[in-house]
Structure formats: C-alpha cells, structure tokens
Amino acid sequence: MARSDPQVNIRMPAQLKSLLEAASEDSKRSLNQEIVSRLEGSFNPQPGKPFNMEQYQLLKTEILRELVDTIREKNLGVSSKPAKKD
C-alpha cells in the first residue's frame, strides 16, 4: 500500500478492535494490513489467491445475470438462455 491510497476512518466496537490487534500480532502484520487483508478476503471467491477487482466484477456480473434470468423464468416463464439441444 502506498501513502497515496485513500484513508478511511471508521468506528468499531472495542472488542472487535482488540481481536484485530491480536490477529495482526499473530500474523506479524500492521493493524492496517490485517484489516485490508480481511476485507479483501471477504470479496475474494478464491481464498488464498490475491484479490482481483476485474475477476470480482466479472463474477458479480455473471451472478446478476443468473439472478435476473431466474426471476424472469419464475415470473414470465421466459429464459434468456439458449434452448438445450438433445
């Protein structure tokens, strides 16, 4: 992370902050690195691999398309998916 990255000030329960501080000590990371790592992990569909915003956007788009298609099928009996050929 660079100093030019935006800063965000948040409030959190004291107990959560204590847990984060303990986790950051265990992982030998700064508190900031610990929080960023955990936030990135919450968006990462493949734990253990680095967060990839482009991959996240593609996955989000795919999920939204499937959701819209499911709603259309249930409400209108119409699907945007091509018919399966036997």
Backbone as XML, in Angstrom:
<?xml version="1.0"?>
<chain id="A" units="angstrom">
  <residue number="1" name="MET">
    <atom name="N" x="0.826" y="-1.180" z="0.000"/>
    <atom name="CA" x="0.000" y="0.000" z="0.000"/>
    <atom name="C" x="0.865" y="1.236" z="0.000"/>
  </residue>
  <residue number="2" name="ALA">
    <atom name="N" x="0.390" y="2.210" z="-0.728"/>
    <atom name="CA" x="1.138" y="3.457" z="-0.819"/>
    <atom name="C" x="0.483" y="4.528" z="0.048"/>
  </residue>
  <residue number="3" name="ARG">
    <atom name="N" x="1.259" y="5.499" z="0.421"/>
    <atom name="CA" x="0.720" y="6.604" z="1.216"/>
    <atom name="C" x="-0.340" y="7.371" z="0.436"/>
  </residue>
  <residue number="4" name="SER">
    <atom name="N" x="-0.344" y="7.228" z="-0.883"/>
    <atom name="CA" x="-1.325" y="7.939" z="-1.711"/>
    <atom name="C" x="-2.680" y="7.234" z="-1.719"/>
  </residue>
  <residue number="5" name="ASP">
    <atom name="N" x="-2.755" y="6.014" z="-1.172"/>
    <atom name="CA" x="-4.039" y="5.325" z="-1.085"/>
    <atom name="C" x="-4.962" y="6.111" z="-0.158"/>
  </residue>
  <residue number="6" name="PRO">
    <atom name="N" x="-6.268" y="6.104" z="-0.450"/>
    <atom name="CA" x="-7.190" y="6.865" z="0.395"/>
    <atom name="C" x="-7.252" y="6.319" z="1.813"/>
  </residue>
  <residue number="7" name="GLN">
    <atom name="N" x="-7.489" y="7.217" z="2.751"/>
    <atom name="CA" x="-7.650" y="6.830" z="4.148"/>
    <atom name="C" x="-9.131" y="6.801" z="4.486"/>
  </residue>
  <residue number="8" name="VAL">
    <atom name="N" x="-9.510" y="5.861" z="5.358"/>
    <atom name="CA" x="-10.896" y="5.730" z="5.797"/>
    <atom name="C" x="-10.891" y="5.628" z="7.320"/>
  </residue>
  <residue number="9" name="ASN">
    <atom name="N" x="-11.640" y="6.479" z="7.954"/>
    <atom name="CA" x="-11.779" y="6.424" z="9.409"/>
    <atom name="C" x="-13.102" y="5.743" z="9.722"/>
  </residue>
  <residue number="10" name="ILE">
    <atom name="N" x="-13.068" y="4.728" z="10.565"/>
    <atom name="CA" x="-14.292" y="4.005" z="10.925"/>
    <atom name="C" x="-14.391" y="3.852" z="12.435"/>
  </residue>
  <residue number="11" name="ARG">
    <atom name="N" x="-15.586" y="3.621" z="12.895"/>
    <atom name="CA" x="-15.808" y="3.281" z="14.306"/>
    <atom name="C" x="-16.110" y="1.794" z="14.358"/>
  </residue>
  <residue number="12" name="MET">
    <atom name="N" x="-15.624" y="1.145" z="15.410"/>
    <atom name="CA" x="-15.911" y="-0.273" z="15.607"/>
    <atom name="C" x="-15.940" y="-0.557" z="17.102"/>
  </residue>
  <residue number="13" name="PRO">
    <atom name="N" x="-16.613" y="-1.621" z="17.488"/>
    <atom name="CA" x="-16.628" y="-1.986" z="18.902"/>
    <atom name="C" x="-15.202" y="-2.267" z="19.407"/>
  </residue>
  <residue number="14" name="ALA">
    <atom name="N" x="-14.956" y="-1.889" z="20.655"/>
    <atom name="CA" x="-13.631" y="-2.072" z="21.257"/>
    <atom name="C" x="-13.196" y="-3.534" z="21.214"/>
  </residue>
  <residue number="15" name="GLN">
    <atom name="N" x="-14.140" y="-4.456" z="21.428"/>
    <atom name="CA" x="-13.802" y="-5.880" z="21.419"/>
    <atom name="C" x="-13.320" y="-6.325" z="20.034"/>
  </residue>
  <residue number="16" name="LEU">
    <atom name="N" x="-13.959" y="-5.813" z="18.976"/>
    <atom name="CA" x="-13.530" y="-6.154" z="17.621"/>
    <atom name="C" x="-12.132" y="-5.604" z="17.348"/>
  </residue>
  <residue number="17" name="LYS">
    <atom name="N" x="-11.877" y="-4.394" z="17.788"/>
    <atom name="CA" x="-10.542" y="-3.807" z="17.608"/>
    <atom name="C" x="-9.493" y="-4.647" z="18.328"/>
  </residue>
  <residue number="18" name="SER">
    <atom name="N" x="-9.810" y="-5.109" z="19.520"/>
    <atom name="CA" x="-8.875" y="-5.960" z="20.269"/>
    <atom name="C" x="-8.594" y="-7.263" z="19.522"/>
  </residue>
  <residue number="19" name="LEU">
    <atom name="N" x="-9.640" y="-7.849" z="18.954"/>
    <atom name="CA" x="-9.460" y="-9.083" z="18.176"/>
    <atom name="C" x="-8.573" y="-8.841" z="16.957"/>
  </residue>
  <residue number="20" name="LEU">
    <atom name="N" x="-8.794" y="-7.725" z="16.278"/>
    <atom name="CA" x="-7.980" y="-7.386" z="15.106"/>
    <atom name="C" x="-6.522" y="-7.137" z="15.497"/>
  </residue>
  <residue number="21" name="GLU">
    <atom name="N" x="-6.317" y="-6.455" z="16.606"/>
    <atom name="CA" x="-4.955" y="-6.202" z="17.074"/>
    <atom name="C" x="-4.236" y="-7.508" z="17.405"/>
  </residue>
  <residue number="22" name="ALA">
    <atom name="N" x="-4.936" y="-8.410" z="18.062"/>
    <atom name="CA" x="-4.329" y="-9.710" z="18.401"/>
    <atom name="C" x="-4.023" y="-10.494" z="17.128"/>
  </residue>
  <residue number="23" name="ALA">
    <atom name="N" x="-4.941" y="-10.472" z="16.175"/>
    <atom name="CA" x="-4.718" y="-11.191" z="14.919"/>
    <atom name="C" x="-3.550" y="-10.589" z="14.145"/>
  </residue>
  <residue number="24" name="SER">
    <atom name="N" x="-3.430" y="-9.268" z="14.180"/>
    <atom name="CA" x="-2.326" y="-8.630" z="13.459"/>
    <atom name="C" x="-0.983" y="-8.980" z="14.094"/>
  </residue>
  <residue number="25" name="GLU">
    <atom name="N" x="-0.943" y="-9.099" z="15.402"/>
    <atom name="CA" x="0.292" y="-9.515" z="16.080"/>
    <atom name="C" x="0.638" y="-10.960" z="15.726"/>
  </residue>
  <residue number="26" name="ASP">
    <atom name="N" x="-0.377" y="-11.822" z="15.727"/>
    <atom name="CA" x="-0.152" y="-13.234" z="15.385"/>
    <atom name="C" x="0.365" y="-13.404" z="13.963"/>
  </residue>
  <residue number="27" name="SER">
    <atom name="N" x="-0.144" y="-12.579" z="13.049"/>
    <atom name="CA" x="0.250" y="-12.716" z="11.637"/>
    <atom name="C" x="1.442" y="-11.836" z="11.281"/>
  </residue>
  <residue number="28" name="LYS">
    <atom name="N" x="1.966" y="-11.123" z="12.281"/>
    <atom name="CA" x="3.132" y="-10.242" z="12.079"/>
    <atom name="C" x="2.849" y="-9.164" z="11.026"/>
  </residue>
  <residue number="29" name="ARG">
    <atom name="N" x="1.634" y="-8.625" z="11.073"/>
    <atom name="CA" x="1.242" y="-7.551" z="10.162"/>
    <atom name="C" x="0.826" y="-6.342" z="10.987"/>
  </residue>
  <residue number="30" name="SER">
    <atom name="N" x="0.825" y="-5.183" z="10.332"/>
    <atom name="CA" x="0.283" y="-4.000" z="10.998"/>
    <atom name="C" x="-1.232" y="-4.166" z="11.111"/>
  </residue>
  <residue number="31" name="LEU">
    <atom name="N" x="-1.842" y="-3.372" z="11.970"/>
    <atom name="CA" x="-3.293" y="-3.418" z="12.121"/>
    <atom name="C" x="-3.950" y="-3.089" z="10.784"/>
  </residue>
  <residue number="32" name="ASN">
    <atom name="N" x="-3.432" y="-2.099" z="10.082"/>
    <atom name="CA" x="-3.971" y="-1.725" z="8.778"/>
    <atom name="C" x="-3.882" y="-2.889" z="7.786"/>
  </residue>
  <residue number="33" name="GLN">
    <atom name="N" x="-2.741" y="-3.547" z="7.719"/>
    <atom name="CA" x="-2.578" y="-4.684" z="6.807"/>
    <atom name="C" x="-3.550" y="-5.807" z="7.146"/>
  </residue>
  <residue number="34" name="GLU">
    <atom name="N" x="-3.764" y="-6.028" z="8.427"/>
    <atom name="CA" x="-4.688" y="-7.068" z="8.868"/>
    <atom name="C" x="-6.112" y="-6.760" z="8.412"/>
  </residue>
  <residue number="35" name="ILE">
    <atom name="N" x="-6.533" y="-5.520" z="8.613"/>
    <atom name="CA" x="-7.885" y="-5.123" z="8.222"/>
    <atom name="C" x="-8.057" y="-5.207" z="6.709"/>
  </residue>
  <residue number="36" name="VAL">
    <atom name="N" x="-7.101" y="-4.703" z="5.946"/>
    <atom name="CA" x="-7.180" y="-4.745" z="4.481"/>
    <atom name="C" x="-7.221" y="-6.187" z="3.997"/>
  </residue>
  <residue number="37" name="SER">
    <atom name="N" x="-6.380" y="-7.034" z="4.563"/>
    <atom name="CA" x="-6.348" y="-8.441" z="4.167"/>
    <atom name="C" x="-7.694" y="-9.112" z="4.406"/>
  </residue>
  <residue number="38" name="ARG">
    <atom name="N" x="-8.287" y="-8.841" z="5.549"/>
    <atom name="CA" x="-9.578" y="-9.452" z="5.873"/>
    <atom name="C" x="-10.693" y="-8.910" z="4.983"/>
  </residue>
  <residue number="39" name="LEU">
    <atom name="N" x="-10.663" y="-7.622" z="4.686"/>
    <atom name="CA" x="-11.674" y="-7.056" z="3.791"/>
    <atom name="C" x="-11.532" y="-7.615" z="2.374"/>
  </residue>
  <residue number="40" name="GLU">
    <atom name="N" x="-10.312" y="-7.669" z="1.873"/>
    <atom name="CA" x="-10.093" y="-8.241" z="0.544"/>
    <atom name="C" x="-10.571" y="-9.691" z="0.498"/>
  </residue>
  <residue number="41" name="GLY">
    <atom name="N" x="-10.279" y="-10.433" z="1.550"/>
    <atom name="CA" x="-10.695" y="-11.827" z="1.606"/>
    <atom name="C" x="-12.205" y="-11.994" z="1.573"/>
  </residue>
  <residue number="42" name="SER">
    <atom name="N" x="-12.925" y="-11.023" z="2.096"/>
    <atom name="CA" x="-14.388" y="-11.128" z="2.093"/>
    <atom name="C" x="-14.971" y="-10.957" z="0.690"/>
  </residue>
  <residue number="43" name="PHE">
    <atom name="N" x="-14.209" y="-10.389" z="-0.231"/>
    <atom name="CA" x="-14.651" y="-10.221" z="-1.610"/>
    <atom name="C" x="-14.054" y="-11.266" z="-2.535"/>
  </residue>
  <residue number="44" name="ASN">
    <atom name="N" x="-13.120" y="-12.034" z="-2.034"/>
    <atom name="CA" x="-12.360" y="-12.955" z="-2.876"/>
    <atom name="C" x="-13.053" y="-14.314" z="-2.960"/>
  </residue>
  <residue number="45" name="PRO">
    <atom name="N" x="-13.503" y="-14.705" z="-4.165"/>
    <atom name="CA" x="-14.163" y="-16.002" z="-4.296"/>
    <atom name="C" x="-13.202" y="-17.183" z="-4.202"/>
  </residue>
  <residue number="46" name="GLN">
    <atom name="N" x="-11.895" y="-16.919" z="-4.249"/>
    <atom name="CA" x="-10.897" y="-17.985" z="-4.190"/>
    <atom name="C" x="-9.902" y="-17.683" z="-3.068"/>
  </residue>
  <residue number="47" name="PRO">
    <atom name="N" x="-10.216" y="-18.116" z="-1.848"/>
    <atom name="CA" x="-9.313" y="-17.844" z="-0.736"/>
    <atom name="C" x="-7.897" y="-18.348" z="-1.011"/>
  </residue>
  <residue number="48" name="GLY">
    <atom name="N" x="-6.928" y="-17.577" z="-0.564"/>
    <atom name="CA" x="-5.535" y="-17.955" z="-0.754"/>
    <atom name="C" x="-4.914" y="-17.335" z="-1.994"/>
  </residue>
  <residue number="49" name="LYS">
    <atom name="N" x="-5.759" y="-16.817" z="-2.885"/>
    <atom name="CA" x="-5.249" y="-16.140" z="-4.087"/>
    <atom name="C" x="-5.474" y="-14.645" z="-3.903"/>
  </residue>
  <residue number="50" name="PRO">
    <atom name="N" x="-4.615" y="-13.812" z="-4.510"/>
    <atom name="CA" x="-4.760" y="-12.366" z="-4.336"/>
    <atom name="C" x="-6.097" y="-11.866" z="-4.884"/>
  </residue>
  <residue number="51" name="PHE">
    <atom name="N" x="-6.618" y="-10.826" z="-4.258"/>
    <atom name="CA" x="-7.857" y="-10.200" z="-4.694"/>
    <atom name="C" x="-7.657" y="-9.595" z="-6.073"/>
  </residue>
  <residue number="52" name="ASN">
    <atom name="N" x="-8.630" y="-9.786" z="-6.947"/>
    <atom name="CA" x="-8.554" y="-9.275" z="-8.305"/>
    <atom name="C" x="-9.873" y="-8.563" z="-8.605"/>
  </residue>
  <residue number="53" name="MET">
    <atom name="N" x="-9.843" y="-7.237" z="-8.700"/>
    <atom name="CA" x="-11.064" y="-6.457" z="-8.903"/>
    <atom name="C" x="-11.747" y="-6.819" z="-10.217"/>
  </residue>
  <residue number="54" name="GLU">
    <atom name="N" x="-10.987" y="-7.038" z="-11.270"/>
    <atom name="CA" x="-11.583" y="-7.396" z="-12.563"/>
    <atom name="C" x="-12.328" y="-8.729" z="-12.461"/>
  </residue>
  <residue number="55" name="GLN">
    <atom name="N" x="-11.709" y="-9.690" z="-11.795"/>
    <atom name="CA" x="-12.342" y="-11.000" z="-11.600"/>
    <atom name="C" x="-13.611" y="-10.848" z="-10.756"/>
  </residue>
  <residue number="56" name="TYR">
    <atom name="N" x="-13.543" y="-10.017" z="-9.742"/>
    <atom name="CA" x="-14.707" y="-9.764" z="-8.894"/>
    <atom name="C" x="-15.853" y="-9.172" z="-9.713"/>
  </residue>
  <residue number="57" name="GLN">
    <atom name="N" x="-15.546" y="-8.182" z="-10.576"/>
    <atom name="CA" x="-16.579" y="-7.541" z="-11.399"/>
    <atom name="C" x="-17.219" y="-8.548" z="-12.357"/>
  </residue>
  <residue number="58" name="LEU">
    <atom name="N" x="-16.398" y="-9.418" z="-12.957"/>
    <atom name="CA" x="-16.933" y="-10.437" z="-13.868"/>
    <atom name="C" x="-17.842" y="-11.407" z="-13.128"/>
  </residue>
  <residue number="59" name="LEU">
    <atom name="N" x="-17.417" y="-11.831" z="-11.963"/>
    <atom name="CA" x="-18.224" y="-12.746" z="-11.158"/>
    <atom name="C" x="-19.538" y="-12.090" z="-10.750"/>
  </residue>
  <residue number="60" name="LYS">
    <atom name="N" x="-19.458" y="-10.833" z="-10.332"/>
    <atom name="CA" x="-20.658" y="-10.099" z="-9.937"/>
    <atom name="C" x="-21.630" y="-9.992" z="-11.110"/>
  </residue>
  <residue number="61" name="THR">
    <atom name="N" x="-21.129" y="-9.681" z="-12.301"/>
    <atom name="CA" x="-21.970" y="-9.574" z="-13.494"/>
    <atom name="C" x="-22.633" y="-10.903" z="-13.814"/>
  </residue>
  <residue number="62" name="GLU">
    <atom name="N" x="-21.878" y="-11.979" z="-13.728"/>
    <atom name="CA" x="-22.417" y="-13.315" z="-14.005"/>
    <atom name="C" x="-23.528" y="-13.671" z="-13.011"/>
  </residue>
  <residue number="63" name="ILE">
    <atom name="N" x="-23.300" y="-13.382" z="-11.753"/>
    <atom name="CA" x="-24.303" y="-13.684" z="-10.723"/>
    <atom name="C" x="-25.567" y="-12.871" z="-10.951"/>
  </residue>
  <residue number="64" name="LEU">
    <atom name="N" x="-25.416" y="-11.589" z="-11.278"/>
    <atom name="CA" x="-26.582" y="-10.745" z="-11.526"/>
    <atom name="C" x="-27.378" y="-11.226" z="-12.736"/>
  </residue>
  <residue number="65" name="ARG">
    <atom name="N" x="-26.682" y="-11.644" z="-13.803"/>
    <atom name="CA" x="-27.379" y="-12.172" z="-14.983"/>
    <atom name="C" x="-28.178" y="-13.419" z="-14.628"/>
  </residue>
  <residue number="66" name="GLU">
    <atom name="N" x="-27.577" y="-14.305" z="-13.855"/>
    <atom name="CA" x="-28.275" y="-15.529" z="-13.451"/>
    <atom name="C" x="-29.494" y="-15.197" z="-12.594"/>
  </residue>
  <residue number="67" name="LEU">
    <atom name="N" x="-29.346" y="-14.216" z="-11.713"/>
    <atom name="CA" x="-30.451" y="-13.818" z="-10.855"/>
    <atom name="C" x="-31.600" y="-13.243" z="-11.682"/>
  </residue>
  <residue number="68" name="VAL">
    <atom name="N" x="-31.277" y="-12.359" z="-12.607"/>
    <atom name="CA" x="-32.309" y="-11.766" z="-13.468"/>
    <atom name="C" x="-33.001" y="-12.848" z="-14.285"/>
  </residue>
  <residue number="69" name="ASP">
    <atom name="N" x="-32.230" y="-13.778" z="-14.819"/>
    <atom name="CA" x="-32.808" y="-14.860" z="-15.614"/>
    <atom name="C" x="-33.739" y="-15.723" z="-14.769"/>
  </residue>
  <residue number="70" name="THR">
    <atom name="N" x="-33.337" y="-16.024" z="-13.551"/>
    <atom name="CA" x="-34.168" y="-16.831" z="-12.655"/>
    <atom name="C" x="-35.476" y="-16.109" z="-12.349"/>
  </residue>
  <residue number="71" name="ILE">
    <atom name="N" x="-35.394" y="-14.806" z="-12.100"/>
    <atom name="CA" x="-36.603" y="-14.026" z="-11.821"/>
    <atom name="C" x="-37.515" y="-14.015" z="-13.041"/>
  </residue>
  <residue number="72" name="ARG">
    <atom name="N" x="-36.950" y="-13.818" z="-14.225"/>
    <atom name="CA" x="-37.762" y="-13.828" z="-15.456"/>
    <atom name="C" x="-38.456" y="-15.174" z="-15.641"/>
  </residue>
  <residue number="73" name="GLU">
    <atom name="N" x="-37.710" y="-16.242" z="-15.432"/>
    <atom name="CA" x="-38.293" y="-17.571" z="-15.602"/>
    <atom name="C" x="-39.459" y="-17.787" z="-14.652"/>
  </residue>
  <residue number="74" name="LYS">
    <atom name="N" x="-39.289" y="-17.362" z="-13.400"/>
    <atom name="CA" x="-40.339" y="-17.581" z="-12.403"/>
    <atom name="C" x="-41.546" y="-16.693" z="-12.655"/>
  </residue>
  <residue number="75" name="ASN">
    <atom name="N" x="-41.313" y="-15.459" z="-13.074"/>
    <atom name="CA" x="-42.415" y="-14.516" z="-13.259"/>
    <atom name="C" x="-43.068" y="-14.594" z="-14.636"/>
  </residue>
  <residue number="76" name="LEU">
    <atom name="N" x="-42.278" y="-14.846" z="-15.651"/>
    <atom name="CA" x="-42.810" y="-14.789" z="-17.015"/>
    <atom name="C" x="-42.730" y="-16.109" z="-17.759"/>
  </residue>
  <residue number="77" name="GLY">
    <atom name="N" x="-42.023" y="-17.062" z="-17.204"/>
    <atom name="CA" x="-41.824" y="-18.322" z="-17.922"/>
    <atom name="C" x="-40.913" y="-18.165" z="-19.125"/>
  </residue>
  <residue number="78" name="VAL">
    <atom name="N" x="-40.076" y="-17.095" z="-19.102"/>
    <atom name="CA" x="-39.183" y="-16.786" z="-20.219"/>
    <atom name="C" x="-37.745" y="-16.867" z="-19.747"/>
  </residue>
  <residue number="79" name="SER">
    <atom name="N" x="-36.881" y="-17.444" z="-20.595"/>
    <atom name="CA" x="-35.460" y="-17.561" z="-20.262"/>
    <atom name="C" x="-34.638" y="-16.891" z="-21.361"/>
  </residue>
  <residue number="80" name="SER">
    <atom name="N" x="-33.563" y="-16.238" z="-20.959"/>
    <atom name="CA" x="-32.657" y="-15.631" z="-21.942"/>
    <atom name="C" x="-31.584" y="-16.634" z="-22.364"/>
  </residue>
  <residue number="81" name="LYS">
    <atom name="N" x="-31.566" y="-17.804" z="-21.724"/>
    <atom name="CA" x="-30.594" y="-18.832" z="-22.070"/>
    <atom name="C" x="-31.033" y="-19.549" z="-23.334"/>
  </residue>
  <residue number="82" name="PRO">
    <atom name="N" x="-30.084" y="-19.914" z="-24.198"/>
    <atom name="CA" x="-30.460" y="-20.674" z="-25.394"/>
    <atom name="C" x="-31.038" y="-22.027" z="-24.997"/>
  </residue>
  <residue number="83" name="ALA">
    <atom name="N" x="-31.999" y="-22.485" z="-25.781"/>
    <atom name="CA" x="-32.618" y="-23.789" z="-25.504"/>
    <atom name="C" x="-31.587" y="-24.896" z="-25.686"/>
  </residue>
  <residue number="84" name="LYS">
    <atom name="N" x="-31.661" y="-25.901" z="-24.806"/>
    <atom name="CA" x="-30.733" y="-27.032" z="-24.883"/>
    <atom name="C" x="-31.150" y="-27.948" z="-26.027"/>
  </residue>
  <residue number="85" name="LYS">
    <atom name="N" x="-30.155" y="-28.377" z="-26.776"/>
    <atom name="CA" x="-30.406" y="-29.318" z="-27.864"/>
    <atom name="C" x="-30.048" y="-30.707" z="-27.393"/>
  </residue>
  <residue number="86" name="ASP">
    <atom name="N" x="-30.897" y="-31.685" z="-27.711"/>
    <atom name="CA" x="-30.633" y="-33.069" z="-27.309"/>
    <atom name="C" x="-29.711" y="-33.762" z="-28.268"/>
  </residue>
</chain>
